[in-house]
Amino acid sequence: MIHVEPQSEPENFDKVVRQPGSKFLSQCPKPKGSQWKALWTKIAPDLHEAYGGICAYSCHFIQYDTGWRTVEHFKPKDDYPSDAYEWANYRLVCGVLNGRKGKRTVLDPFEIEDGWFAMDFPSLLVKPAQGLDEARKKDINSSCKILGLNDEGSCLNSRQQYVKDYCKGEITFDYLRRNAPFIAAELQRQKLVEEIKSIMVYS
């Protein structure tokens, strides 16, 4: 994970989400499950555009056709209904990782600092960076476990594909920076932008 800079809400947000959401909550103050009016889905395209299509947790581009973008309520809406229709509580997250987080607590991409999370090469596993205190390391390891950032079949496999394509010259570093910014940042930080091609050898 890397720091995500909060973006301004769309001009129509108040009209299409906040105002009708407030009206709904005045009539149903503590909705649960299917009782919710999913007004946030109306601005899912705006959220995707505002954050460059990058999932706040996996740091990978969410494809328009198969990526299953979702509006993730960082503060769970059942527990914090007053924040359910607030732009500041939304994170752009792929559907898989949104489902994994659920109502559990992970580090907020808006509040983390670049350099807290590190990537090991050649394993591509995500881990706490060196020099952090034990409490911070614990929070990072917990976030990685909850979100499954090192699970095969999803996040790890995606990182492997990005790195493989880059090492084989099928994508450029600029493409990697746009579509998998955490990988690109770690390659730069560890001075492996070119060296990785000799570390990760693909036929």
ABEGO torsion letter per residue (X at the ends): XBBBBBBBBBAAAAAAAAAAAAAAAAABABBBEAABBBAAAAAAAAAAAAAGGBBAAAGBBBBAAAAGBBBBBABBAAABAAAAABAAABBBBBAAAAAAAEABBBBBAAABBBGABBBBOAAGBBBBBBGBBAAAAAAAAAAAAAAGAABBGBAAAAAAAAAAAAAAGABBAAAAAAABAAAAAAAAAAGAAAAAAAABBBX
